[in-house]
Amino acid sequence: MSDKKKLVEIEETRLAYMAGVLLKEIAEGLSRREIEFATEDGTVKVAVPKDVEIEYSVERKEKDGEAKTKLEIEISWKSC
């Protein structure tokens, strides 16, 4: 039986610079093998093992003369 629990979920508009700062913080956490997320309820810490799976893609969708570009990064791992 699968038991799934969402630890953190944030969807917001940020300046590109601030999105970069967030990505740097996540990268530093991956290097330390522990990522910290600040939430309204406090800090959530997630342990990261030595090996992780990474998947990323960049997509561009054009419609009515406008283009929308999307960068998706997914990093996953098995926890003990």
Secondary structure, DSSP 4 states (H G I P E B T S, - for coil): ---------------HHHHHHHHHHHHHHHHHTEEEEEETTEEEEEE--S--EEEEEEEEEEETTEEEEEEEEEEE----
